[in-house]
Amino acid sequence: MNLAVISLRQIFIMVILMAIGIMSHKANLIDDETNKKLSNFVLMLVNPLVIFLSYQREFQKDLLIGLMVSLFLGIISFILNIFLSRLLFPNKYNKNRATERFATIYSNCGFIGIPLVNGLFGSEGVFYITAYMTIFNLLVWTHGIILISGRKDWNSIKKSLLSPSVIATISGFIFFIARLGLPDIVLEPLNHLGNTNTPLAMIVAGVSIAQTNLKELIKNYRIFYVSFFKLLGLPLLIAASFSLLPFEQTITATSILANACPTATTLIMFAYRYDKNVTYSSQLFAATTILSMITIPIVMFFA
């Protein structure tokens, strides 16, 4: 079955879960504080667990080579995104220039990417996307902070090496290389917890969208300009570039999908921390998240 059709089906499932999040917020079942705690629970525990579990598989040389290829593709992706974002948003008098560049470079590859990849390719896809996420985590806490704040924050840079996703990737990789498998009595409950990743992540995203003033969002044309390049322009360019490479489709499609995901929630967190335009950052997150439900199947058609 075509990847576009499969991704459309997976996105339809995610839209329903997001709608549950929106309705839960409207019905006061999940308030802002609860959503923040749920978000942290997913980011700090469930997401890293899914990453670690993707390495709980029999060691195969082909998988290791595929992981290295994914790492290479991830590096190429970020080089292209960083370079092209400078060309797309060159105006130094634009007070939101750093925010727009960040929104274009960094995608929600964990929160949105993992559930989608898991739905499309299963645990093997999650295994490959961890390479992209490792580069994401290293860059977002170094280049990302310098971009948004305009200065180097060495404490945050050090923290990038200790983020749960990086720790999960490193420990999972060690288990994979050393051929260490968890006993079934431990693995089964961890798998049950890992299976909550998609519904929890989508409900949190739905609540975040419900908190955004969509009327104000629609009035700002810049949001759609940024969203176009984030969701279609750059991912399609990357898809065209990767189609020329002699790599397995699962590996290239995973990297393309990671690029096609909406803007990272980290943008909002950094906007709060470094006194940037929080409203605009939230609008970019909401707009790209909503529009990605349409654009991801388009991108995956060319993957």
N, C-alpha and C positions, 0 to 999 in steps of 0.2 A: 504494500500500500504506500502511496506517495507520502513523503514526510509532511507536506503541507496539510494533507487530509488528517493525518494522525495528530499533528500539532493543533489543528482546529478542534478536534474532538477533545484533546487534553485541555485546551484553553476554555472550551465550553464548560467543562467540569470546574475549572478554576473560577470562572465568572459566577457560577452558581454559589460557590463557597464564599466569594467576595460579597455577593448579594446578601448572604446570611450575615456576614460581618456588618454590612451597612444597616440592615434591619435590626441587628442586635444593638447597634449604637443608637439608632432612632428610638428603640424601645427601652433605652436606658439599662440594658442588660450588661453592656460593656462600656464603661466610661473611659475617659482619657488616661487616667492613672492605671486602670486595669490593662488597657491596651499596651501601655509602655512596659508593664511587667510581662505580659504575654510575648511582646516583641523581644525582650531580653531573654526570656526563657527559650525562645526559638533560636535566637542568634548565639547564645552562650552555651546551650546544652543540646537541643534537638538537632540543629543543623550540623554542628561538629560531629555528633554521634552518627548521622547519616554518612558523613564523609568517612569516618573511621570504619564503619561497617562495609563500605564499598570496597575496602581493602581486604576484607575477610573472604578471600577466595584462593583457590589453588594457584600457586606460582606458575606463571607461564612466561616464557621469554618474549612472546609476541605482545603480551599485555604491557610488559616493561618498556618495550620499544615504542608501543603506542602512547604510553605515558610521557616518554621523552619527546615524541613528536608533538603531543598536546602542549607541552611546555614551550617548545619552539614556536608553535602557532600562537600561543598566548603572548609571547614576547613580541612577535611581529604585529599582532593586533594592537597592543598598547602603544608601540612605536608609531604606527599609522594614526591611531586615534589622537595621541598627544600632538603629533605634527600637524594633522589636518584641523584640529580644534583651534590652533593658533592662526591658521589661514581663514577659518570661518568666522572667528570673533577677534578681529585685529584692533578694533577701536579702543584705544587706551582711555578715552573719555567716557566709555560705557561703564557705569558703576557696577553693573552686574556681569562684567566680562568674565571674571574668575569663576563666578557661579555657573555661567553658561558653558564655559570650557569644561568644568568639573562634571556637569550634568551630561555632557557629550562623551566624555572619556570613560567614566566609571558607571558600570551597569549593575543592576540588582541580580548578579549572577548566582548569589547564594539563596536569597529569599524566593525569587521567582525562577531562577535558572535551575536549581536542583529539582524542584517538583516537576518542571517541564521535562528536563533531561531524563529523570527517573521514569516519567510516563512514556517517553519516546523510546528510550534505549535500555531502561532498567538499570541495575546496579553498575553495569559496565560503563554506561554513559556518565554516571556519577563519578566513577573511578577516573575517567578522563577529564571531567570538568574540574576536578580538584587541582590539576596543574594550573589551569587558568585562574582559579581562586587564590592559589598561593601567590602568584604574581600580583593579583589584585590587592591582596592584603599587604604585601610588601610595599607596593606603590601608593596605595591610598593613604597610608600612614606616614609616607615620606613626601613624595611629589604632591599628593593631594592636599596635605596640610600646608606645604609651602605655597601652593597655588592659591588656596583660600585665604590663608592668614597673611601671606606676604613675607613670612619669616620662618626660620627653622625652629621647630619644636622638638628638641632632642629626646625629651621624655616620651613623647608620643611615638617617635621613630623607634625607640627601644621597645615600646609596647607592641609594635607591629610584629616583632619576632615572637611575642608571647600570646598572640591572639588565639582564641580557642580553635579557629579554623586551621591555623598554621600548625598548632600542636597536634590536632587530630590528623592532619595530613602526614606530618613527620612520623608520629607514632604508628599510624596505619601503614605507612610505607615500610617501616622497620618490621612490623608483623608480617607484611607481605613478602619481603625479601628473606626474612628469617624462617618463613613458612610456619608461622605460629598461628594456630587457630583457637578461638575461644571454644570452650565446651558448650554443647547444646543448651544445657540448663542455664547458662549465662547469656548465650546468644539469643535465645527465644524472647525473653523479656525486653532485651535491648532492641530487637527487631520490632516488637510491638510499639515501643516508644518512638522509634524512628519513623514508623508509619503515620504518626501524628503530624509529621513535618508539613505536608501539603495542606491539610485542612487548617492547621493553626496559622501558618504563614499567610494563607489567603484571607482568613478571617481578620487578621491584623491589618492586612493591606486594605480590606474593605472598610474597616473602621477608620483608617487614615484618610481614605477618600471621602467618607461621610463627614469628616471634620473640615474639609476644604470647601470654600465658597466657590462653587462651580460657575456662578454667574459672573463673578469678577475674573475668573480664569479665562472664560470665553472672550472677554473684552480685550485681553492682552495678546496681540498678534505675535509678539516675540516668542511666546510660549510655543506656538505652532511652528515657528521657524526653527527653533532649537529642537523641538520634538521630531521634525521631519528628518533632520540630519542624524539625530540620535537613533531613531528607530528604522529609518529606511536608507538614507544616503550612505552613511558609513558601513552599516552591516552588509548592504548589497555590494559595495565596493570590495569589502573583505571576502564576501562569498565568491565574487568574480575572480579575485586573486587566488583564493584557495582552490578553486576549480582547476587551476593550471598545475596544481601540485599532485604528485603521484601517491597520495595517501588514502587510506581506507575512509569510506564515507562517514562511518560512525564517528571517527576522530575529528574530521574536518567539520561535520555538521554540529558536533557538540560545541566546538569553538565558535562557530558562526552563531549558534543559538545564544551562547553566553554574551556575545556582542549585541545581539538583537533585543536583549532584555531591557526593561525600562531603567530610568535613572536610579542609582543606588540611594537607599534611605540614609546612607552616611552623609549625604549632602545636607540634609536637614539638621543632623546632629552637629556637623561642623559649622553650619550657619548660626546655630545657637551659641556655640562655643567661641566663635571668632567674630561675633557681632556683625554678621552679614544679613542680607535680606531674607529673613525666615519665611515670610509670606510667599515671596517669589520662589524660593526653594521648594516649599510645600506644593505650590501650584505646578512646578515642573515635574515633581514626583507624581502627583495625581494625574496630570495630563498624559505623561509618558506611560504610566501604568494602565490607564484606560485605553489609550490608543494602541498600545502594544497587543491588545487582544485582537486587533485587526491586522497589524503590521507583521507580527511574528509568522503567521501562516504564509504571508506573501514572501518574506525573506526565506523561509524554509522550503518554499517551492523551488528556489534557485540553489539550495544547499547541496 
